[in-house]
Amino acid sequence: MIVGGAVRVPGDKSITHRALLFAALARGKSQVGGALTSFDARSSARVLRQLGAEISPLRPASVVSIAGRGRLRRPDATLDCGNSGTTTRLLLGLLAGHRFAATLTGDASLRRRPMRRVTVPLARMGARFAEQAGDGLPLTVRGGALTALTYEMPVSSAQIKSAILLAGLAGGVEVALREPHGRSRDHSERLLRAFGYRVDETDGWIRFAPTGRLEPFALQVPGDPSSAAFLVGAAVLAEGGELRIAGVGINPTRTGFLAVLARMGAPVAVEDATEHFGEPVADLVVRPARLRATEVVAGEIPGLIDEIPLLAVLAARAEGTTVFRQVGELRVKESDRLGLIAENLSSVGCQAEVSGDDLYVEGGSTPPRGVVRSAADHRLAMAFAVLGTVPGARIRVDDMACAAVSFPRFPETLRGLARRARS
């Protein structure tokens, strides 16, 4: 494949979720442009409507209007969060500061994902939880008056961190957090600062104080760097050309994959940088490259956790053996992402294995061929679709429709890269 021209990716998933949540809490009408219209984003919009916010439909190329009430209201029915772990965990934080009970559930995949990592610290703040099926959904939260919290997190996770910060916001109390292994994405902190809340970071601790005030706002969501990563990967594996991905968020807590690619011999140029609501945005310019193996260490993982499937398939085309250290967190994503990366690489003729919490991928030049089991995991499906673009590849992903969880029309966008080059 020869790539060329310019392309845009859907709006940032993490920022879309947070923008909808903040707008629902602000009293008045907010507008969000460039919002992601995926299944996960629609899950957030759907449950926030049940909680009293008026939200216009999420449609491509439209501005979403959100009328917030200043507080959430008691829902009349169970809140179905679909497949969205972000919706669930961040909402638990907000609901912890509201004086009513709400029950959350989701699809089969989401119901298996652990929730105690969020409910334990929220319970220490004063929220109460009733489990129906062990450490997962369905789950009932009864919020109320909260107390301040100082908490050392068991894992570095933006969802856990954001849930606690949002509980501090909703409950009007201070919180102090410490992440154990590297800094996870900081979109919540940036948005909170934009509204005047104090969020300080010193000696590894994040300290929040309820000094600000949520007001209606207008925000333009940048392109999602995790979605852009798949197009970056396709351009790196291409036989020639140059691809520009316009208007991508380049928050440093989200772009760790670019540093890894540079070590692998595929530097990506960052051009035309600007900033909006504290979030840096730029164009990414990518060219094909010959890849070499690298080691991704534990401290890097929080900044590229969602890009590991893509980096793993690129490692399968690199010279040497790439090691991803301490990636056990992948076992509790939308699937057992860690096991399925290795299983699927092996099924298409590549060499990969898991040892403890480490993933080893040996590079090769034989065209990959075989069937990929996605387990309805959008990032696995997209990563192996990218691997399927190399010359001679014959890869069939069992469920490409699941890509719409984060990247609507991904197959068409991937195919369109080559068409742009020919035009």
C-alpha positions as CSV (number, residue, x, y, z in Angstrom):
1,M,0.0,0.0,0.0
2,I,1.2,3.5,-0.9
3,V,-0.3,6.2,1.4
4,G,-0.8,9.9,0.8
5,G,-2.8,13.0,1.5
6,A,-4.4,14.1,4.8
7,V,-7.0,12.5,7.0
8,R,-8.8,13.2,10.2
9,V,-9.7,10.8,13.0
10,P,-12.8,10.8,15.2
11,G,-12.9,12.9,18.3
12,D,-10.9,11.9,21.4
13,K,-12.9,9.3,23.4
14,S,-11.5,10.3,26.8
15,I,-12.2,14.0,26.3
16,T,-15.7,13.4,24.9
17,H,-16.7,11.4,27.9
18,R,-15.4,14.1,30.3
19,A,-16.9,17.0,28.4
20,L,-20.4,15.3,28.5
21,L,-20.0,14.7,32.2
22,F,-18.8,18.2,33.1
23,A,-21.5,19.8,30.9
24,A,-24.2,17.7,32.6
25,L,-23.1,19.1,36.0
26,A,-22.9,22.7,34.8
27,R,-26.1,24.8,35.1
28,G,-26.9,26.0,31.6
29,K,-26.2,25.1,28.0
30,S,-22.8,23.9,26.8
31,Q,-21.7,23.0,23.3
32,V,-19.2,20.3,22.3
33,G,-17.9,20.2,18.8
34,G,-16.0,17.3,17.3
35,A,-17.4,14.9,19.9
36,L,-16.8,11.2,19.3
37,T,-20.1,9.5,18.1
38,S,-19.0,5.9,18.9
39,F,-21.0,3.4,20.9
40,D,-19.1,4.3,24.1
41,A,-19.7,8.0,23.8
42,R,-23.4,7.4,23.2
43,S,-23.5,5.3,26.4
44,S,-22.3,8.3,28.3
45,A,-24.9,10.5,26.7
46,R,-27.7,8.0,27.3
47,V,-27.1,7.6,31.0
48,L,-26.6,11.3,31.5
49,R,-30.0,11.9,29.9
50,Q,-31.5,9.4,32.5
51,L,-29.8,11.5,35.2
52,G,-31.5,14.7,34.1
53,A,-29.3,16.3,31.4
54,E,-30.7,17.3,28.0
55,I,-28.3,16.2,25.3
56,S,-28.8,16.4,21.6
57,P,-28.0,13.4,19.4
58,L,-24.3,12.6,18.8
59,R,-24.0,12.8,15.1
60,P,-20.9,13.1,12.9
61,A,-19.8,16.6,12.0
62,S,-22.4,18.1,14.4
63,V,-22.1,20.2,17.6
64,V,-23.6,18.5,20.6
65,S,-25.7,20.7,22.9
66,I,-25.9,19.8,26.6
67,A,-28.3,21.5,29.0
68,G,-27.1,20.7,32.6
69,R,-29.1,21.2,35.8
70,G,-26.2,21.8,38.2
71,R,-26.7,18.5,39.8
72,L,-27.7,15.0,38.7
73,R,-31.2,13.7,39.5
74,R,-32.3,10.3,40.7
75,P,-32.7,7.9,37.7
76,D,-36.0,6.1,37.1
77,A,-34.3,2.9,35.8
78,T,-31.0,1.0,35.8
79,L,-28.2,2.9,34.0
80,D,-26.9,0.8,31.1
81,C,-23.3,1.7,30.3
82,G,-23.0,-0.6,27.3
83,N,-19.4,-1.6,26.8
84,S,-17.9,1.6,28.3
85,G,-15.7,1.2,31.3
86,T,-14.9,4.9,31.2
87,T,-18.6,5.8,31.5
88,T,-19.1,3.4,34.4
89,R,-16.1,4.3,36.5
90,L,-16.3,8.1,36.0
91,L,-20.0,8.0,36.7
92,L,-19.5,6.1,39.9
93,G,-17.3,9.0,41.1
94,L,-19.9,11.6,40.3
95,L,-22.8,9.6,41.8
96,A,-20.8,9.1,45.0
97,G,-21.5,12.8,45.8
98,H,-25.2,12.7,45.1
99,R,-27.8,11.7,47.8
100,F,-29.7,9.0,46.0
101,A,-29.2,5.4,44.9
102,A,-28.5,4.3,41.3
103,T,-27.8,0.9,39.7
104,L,-25.3,0.5,36.9
105,T,-25.0,-2.4,34.5
106,G,-23.5,-3.1,31.0
107,D,-23.0,-5.7,28.4
108,A,-21.4,-9.1,29.1
109,S,-17.9,-7.8,28.6
110,L,-18.3,-4.8,30.9
111,R,-20.0,-6.8,33.6
112,R,-16.8,-8.9,33.9
113,R,-14.5,-5.9,34.4
114,P,-13.4,-5.2,38.0
115,M,-15.1,-2.3,39.8
116,R,-13.7,-2.6,43.4
117,R,-10.6,-0.7,42.3
118,V,-12.9,2.3,42.1
119,T,-15.5,1.5,44.7
120,V,-13.0,0.8,47.5
121,P,-11.6,4.4,47.6
122,L,-15.1,5.9,47.0
123,A,-16.4,3.9,50.0
124,R,-13.6,5.4,52.1
125,M,-15.0,8.8,51.2
126,G,-18.5,7.8,52.4
127,A,-20.3,6.3,49.4
128,R,-22.1,3.0,49.8
129,F,-22.1,0.1,47.3
130,A,-24.2,-3.0,46.9
131,E,-22.7,-5.7,44.7
132,Q,-24.9,-8.2,42.9
133,A,-22.3,-10.3,41.2
134,G,-19.0,-10.0,43.0
135,D,-16.4,-7.6,41.7
136,G,-18.3,-6.3,38.7
137,L,-21.7,-5.1,37.4
138,P,-24.6,-4.8,38.2
139,L,-23.7,-2.5,41.0
140,T,-25.7,-0.1,43.1
141,V,-24.2,3.1,44.5
142,R,-25.8,5.3,47.2
143,G,-24.0,8.6,47.4
144,G,-24.1,11.3,50.1
145,A,-21.9,13.6,52.1
146,L,-18.3,12.7,51.4
147,T,-15.1,13.2,53.4
148,A,-11.6,14.1,52.2
149,L,-9.3,11.3,51.0
150,T,-5.6,10.6,50.8
151,Y,-5.1,7.5,48.7
152,E,-2.2,5.5,47.1
153,M,-3.7,3.8,44.0
154,P,-2.9,0.1,43.5
155,V,-2.4,0.6,39.7
156,S,-1.8,3.7,37.5
157,S,-5.2,4.2,35.9
158,A,-6.9,7.4,34.6
159,Q,-10.3,5.8,35.2
160,I,-9.6,5.3,39.0
161,K,-7.9,8.7,39.3
162,S,-10.7,10.5,37.5
163,A,-13.5,8.7,39.5
164,I,-11.9,10.0,42.7
165,L,-11.3,13.5,41.4
166,L,-14.9,13.7,40.2
167,A,-16.1,12.5,43.6
168,G,-14.1,15.3,45.1
169,L,-15.8,17.7,42.6
170,A,-19.3,16.4,43.3
171,G,-18.8,16.2,47.0
172,G,-16.9,19.4,47.4
173,V,-14.0,17.8,49.3
174,E,-10.2,17.6,48.9
175,V,-8.5,14.5,47.6
176,A,-4.8,13.5,47.3
177,L,-3.8,10.7,45.0
178,R,-0.6,8.9,44.1
179,E,-0.1,6.6,41.1
180,P,2.5,3.8,41.5
181,H,3.9,3.3,38.0
182,G,4.1,6.3,35.8
183,R,1.5,9.0,35.1
184,S,-1.8,8.0,33.5
185,R,-3.7,10.3,31.1
186,D,-4.6,13.7,32.7
187,H,-7.6,15.0,30.8
188,S,-9.6,15.3,34.0
189,E,-7.0,17.4,35.7
190,R,-6.7,19.7,32.7
191,L,-10.5,20.3,32.6
192,L,-10.7,20.9,36.3
193,R,-8.0,23.5,36.1
194,A,-9.8,25.2,33.2
195,F,-12.8,25.7,35.6
196,G,-10.6,27.2,38.4
197,Y,-10.2,24.1,40.5
198,R,-6.8,23.6,42.2
199,V,-5.0,20.6,41.0
200,D,-1.4,20.5,42.1
201,E,1.2,17.8,41.3
202,T,4.2,17.5,43.6
203,D,6.5,14.5,44.5
204,G,4.2,12.1,42.6
205,W,1.0,13.3,44.5
206,I,-2.0,14.9,42.8
207,R,-3.9,17.2,45.2
208,F,-7.3,18.5,44.3
209,A,-9.2,21.3,46.1
210,P,-12.8,22.3,45.3
211,T,-11.9,25.9,44.6
212,G,-13.6,26.4,41.2
213,R,-17.0,26.5,39.7
214,L,-18.5,24.6,36.7
215,E,-19.9,27.0,34.1
216,P,-21.5,26.3,30.7
217,F,-18.7,26.1,28.0
218,A,-17.9,25.6,24.4
219,L,-15.3,23.0,23.6
220,Q,-13.8,21.5,20.4
221,V,-12.7,17.9,20.9
222,P,-9.4,17.1,19.2
223,G,-8.8,13.9,17.2
224,D,-8.2,10.9,19.4
225,P,-4.5,9.9,19.5
226,S,-5.4,6.3,20.2
227,S,-7.4,6.2,17.0
228,A,-4.7,8.0,15.1
229,A,-2.2,5.4,16.3
230,F,-3.8,2.8,14.0
231,L,-3.4,5.0,10.9
232,V,0.1,5.9,12.0
233,G,0.8,2.2,12.1
234,A,-0.6,1.6,8.6
235,A,1.5,4.4,7.2
236,V,4.6,3.0,8.9
237,L,4.0,-0.4,7.3
238,A,3.2,1.1,3.9
239,E,5.5,0.6,0.9
240,G,5.8,4.4,0.2
241,G,4.2,7.8,0.5
242,E,3.5,10.2,3.4
243,L,0.3,10.6,5.5
244,R,-0.8,13.7,7.4
245,I,-3.3,13.1,10.3
246,A,-4.8,16.5,11.1
247,G,-5.9,17.9,14.4
248,V,-4.8,15.2,16.7
249,G,-4.6,15.6,20.5
250,I,-0.9,15.3,21.6
251,N,-1.4,15.4,25.3
252,P,2.0,14.0,26.6
253,T,0.1,11.5,28.8
254,R,-1.4,10.0,25.6
255,T,1.5,10.0,23.2
256,G,3.9,7.5,24.7
257,F,3.5,5.4,21.6
258,L,5.2,8.0,19.5
259,A,8.4,7.7,21.7
260,V,8.3,3.9,21.2
261,L,7.9,4.3,17.5
262,A,10.9,6.7,17.3
263,R,13.0,4.0,19.1
264,M,11.8,1.5,16.6
265,G,13.0,3.7,13.8
266,A,9.7,5.3,12.8
267,P,9.8,9.0,14.0
268,V,6.5,10.8,13.5
269,A,6.7,14.6,12.9
270,V,4.5,16.9,14.9
271,E,3.5,20.0,13.1
272,D,1.2,23.1,13.4
273,A,0.7,22.7,17.2
274,T,-1.9,24.7,19.1
275,E,-3.8,24.4,22.4
276,H,-7.5,24.4,23.5
277,F,-8.9,24.1,27.0
278,G,-5.4,23.1,28.2
279,E,-5.1,20.3,25.6
280,P,-2.3,20.5,22.9
281,V,-3.4,19.7,19.4
282,A,-1.2,19.2,16.2
283,D,-0.9,17.4,12.9
284,L,1.0,14.1,12.7
285,V,3.1,13.4,9.6
286,V,4.1,9.8,9.0
287,R,6.3,8.0,6.5
288,P,7.0,4.3,6.0
289,A,10.0,3.0,8.0
290,R,12.1,-0.1,8.6
291,L,11.4,-1.2,12.2
292,R,13.7,-2.5,14.8
293,A,12.9,-4.1,18.2
294,T,12.8,-2.2,21.5
295,E,11.9,-2.7,25.1
296,V,8.9,-1.0,26.6
297,V,9.4,-0.6,30.3
298,A,6.7,-0.6,33.1
299,G,6.9,3.2,33.6
300,E,5.9,3.8,30.0
301,I,2.8,1.6,30.1
302,P,0.2,4.1,31.6
303,G,1.0,6.5,28.7
304,L,0.4,4.0,26.0
305,I,-1.8,1.2,27.5
306,D,-4.4,1.5,24.7
307,E,-1.8,1.4,21.9
308,I,-0.1,-1.9,23.0
309,P,-2.1,-4.0,20.5
310,L,-1.0,-1.7,17.7
311,L,2.6,-1.6,18.9
312,A,2.6,-5.4,19.2
313,V,1.6,-6.0,15.6
314,L,4.2,-3.5,14.5
315,A,6.8,-5.4,16.6
316,A,5.8,-8.5,14.6
317,R,7.3,-6.7,11.5
318,A,10.4,-5.4,13.3
319,E,13.9,-6.8,13.3
320,G,14.5,-8.6,16.7
321,T,12.4,-9.3,19.7
322,T,10.3,-6.6,21.4
323,V,9.5,-6.8,25.0
324,F,6.5,-5.1,26.8
325,R,7.1,-5.2,30.5
326,Q,4.4,-5.3,33.2
327,V,1.4,-5.3,31.0
328,G,-0.9,-7.4,33.2
329,E,-3.4,-4.6,33.2
330,L,-4.3,-5.7,29.7
331,R,-6.0,-8.8,31.1
332,V,-8.9,-6.7,32.5
333,K,-9.6,-4.6,29.4
334,E,-12.6,-5.2,27.1
335,S,-11.1,-8.7,26.8
336,D,-8.1,-10.6,28.1
337,R,-6.2,-8.3,25.7
338,L,-2.8,-9.6,26.7
339,G,-3.6,-13.3,26.0
340,L,-5.4,-12.5,22.8
341,I,-2.5,-10.4,21.4
342,A,-0.2,-13.4,21.7
343,E,-2.8,-15.9,20.6
344,N,-3.7,-14.0,17.5
345,L,-0.2,-13.2,16.5
346,S,0.6,-16.9,16.7
347,S,-2.5,-17.7,14.7
348,V,-1.4,-15.6,11.8
349,G,2.1,-17.0,11.7
350,C,4.0,-14.6,14.0
351,Q,6.0,-15.5,17.1
352,A,4.7,-14.1,20.5
353,E,4.4,-15.3,24.0
354,V,3.3,-14.1,27.5
355,S,5.6,-14.7,30.4
356,G,4.1,-13.6,33.7
357,D,3.0,-10.0,33.0
358,D,5.5,-9.5,30.1
359,L,4.8,-9.8,26.4
360,Y,7.5,-10.9,23.9
361,V,7.0,-10.4,20.2
362,E,9.6,-11.6,17.7
363,G,9.7,-9.8,14.4
364,G,9.6,-11.5,11.0
365,S,9.1,-10.9,7.3
366,T,6.7,-13.7,6.3
367,P,3.3,-12.4,5.2
368,P,0.9,-12.9,8.1
369,R,-2.1,-15.1,7.2
370,G,-4.9,-16.5,9.3
371,V,-8.1,-15.8,11.3
372,V,-8.1,-13.4,14.2
373,R,-10.4,-13.8,17.2
374,S,-11.3,-10.3,18.4
375,A,-13.6,-11.2,21.4
376,A,-15.4,-8.0,20.4
377,D,-12.4,-5.9,21.4
378,H,-12.2,-2.9,19.2
379,R,-8.5,-2.3,19.6
380,L,-7.6,-5.9,18.8
381,A,-9.7,-5.8,15.7
382,M,-8.2,-2.6,14.4
383,A,-4.6,-3.6,15.2
384,F,-4.8,-6.8,13.2
385,A,-6.6,-5.0,10.4
386,V,-3.5,-2.8,10.2
387,L,-1.2,-5.9,10.2
388,G,-3.4,-7.1,7.3
389,T,-2.2,-4.2,5.1
390,V,1.3,-5.5,4.6
391,P,2.1,-7.0,1.2
392,G,1.0,-10.6,0.8
393,A,-1.0,-10.6,4.1
394,R,-4.3,-12.5,4.3
395,I,-5.9,-11.8,7.7
396,R,-9.5,-12.2,8.5
397,V,-10.8,-10.5,11.7
398,D,-13.9,-12.3,13.0
399,D,-15.6,-9.0,14.0
400,M,-14.6,-5.7,12.5
401,A,-17.9,-4.1,13.5
402,C,-16.7,-3.8,17.1
403,A,-14.2,-1.1,15.9
404,A,-17.2,1.3,16.0
405,V,-16.8,1.3,19.8
406,S,-14.1,4.0,19.4
407,F,-13.6,4.5,15.6
408,P,-16.8,4.6,13.5
409,R,-16.1,3.7,9.9
410,F,-12.6,2.5,10.6
411,P,-12.4,-0.2,7.8
412,E,-13.5,2.4,5.3
413,T,-10.9,4.9,6.6
414,L,-8.1,2.3,6.5
415,R,-9.0,1.4,2.9
416,G,-9.2,5.0,2.0
417,L,-5.6,5.7,2.8
418,A,-4.5,3.9,-0.4
419,R,-7.2,5.6,-2.4
420,R,-5.9,9.0,-1.3
421,A,-2.5,8.1,-2.5
422,R,-3.8,7.2,-6.0
423,S,-5.9,10.3,-6.4
